[in-house]
Amino acid sequence: MKEVNLFPYETFGIRLEHKDDGKVCWFSCQEHLDKYIDRHKLKPKEVKLDYKNDKQVKKVKVNKTVLNSKPKCLKK
């Protein structure tokens, strides 16, 4: 059996897989994942999430000014 590496990228610790078409996306932080889910209006039953460190972070609602600003992980 071929070994599958779910996290081929060192810095992308969150993996999202679409259940319907098998499309896979990787994210470096929770804010990017939340933005993607909101943008595409995805439901929990439509996707499978995997975390590299096995720690799922709770989704936090934010206002629109926060969404329009840079994510914390990109700020210097």
C-alpha positions in Angstrom: 0.0 0.0 0.0 1.3 3.4 -0.9 2.0 5.8 2.0 0.1 9.0 1.7 1.5 12.2 3.2 -1.4 14.4 4.3 0.9 17.3 5.0 3.6 17.6 2.2 4.3 21.2 3.2 6.1 22.0 6.4 4.4 25.4 7.0 0.9 24.4 6.1 -0.5 22.6 9.2 -4.2 22.5 8.3 -5.6 20.4 5.5 -9.2 20.7 4.0 -10.5 18.1 1.6 -13.8 18.5 -0.3 -15.8 15.3 0.0 -17.6 15.6 -3.2 -14.8 16.1 -5.7 -11.7 15.3 -3.6 -10.1 18.8 -4.0 -7.5 19.4 -1.3 -6.4 22.7 0.2 -3.7 23.5 2.8 -3.7 26.4 5.1 -1.0 27.9 7.3 -3.3 29.3 10.0 -6.9 29.1 11.3 -7.8 32.6 10.0 -7.1 31.6 6.4 -9.1 28.4 6.8 -12.1 30.4 8.3 -11.9 32.9 5.5 -12.0 30.1 2.8 -14.9 28.3 4.5 -16.9 31.6 4.7 -16.1 32.6 1.1 -17.2 29.3 -0.3 -20.1 28.8 2.1 -19.0 25.3 3.0 -20.8 23.1 5.5 -19.1 20.7 7.9 -20.6 17.7 6.1 -19.1 18.8 2.8 -15.5 18.9 4.0 -13.0 16.9 6.0 -10.5 18.8 8.1 -7.1 17.4 9.3 -4.7 19.2 11.6 -1.0 18.4 11.7 -0.7 18.8 15.4 -4.1 17.2 16.1 -5.4 20.3 17.8 -8.5 21.7 16.3 -9.0 25.4 16.9 -12.5 26.7 17.5 -13.9 29.0 14.8 -14.5 32.5 16.1 -16.9 35.0 14.5 -15.2 38.2 13.5 -16.6 41.5 12.2 -16.1 42.6 8.6 -13.3 45.1 9.4 -11.2 42.2 10.8 -11.9 40.1 7.6 -10.7 43.0 5.4 -7.4 43.4 7.3 -4.4 41.1 7.1 -4.5 37.9 9.1 -2.3 38.0 12.3 0.1 35.4 10.9 1.0 37.8 8.0 1.5 40.9 10.1 5.1 41.9 10.9 
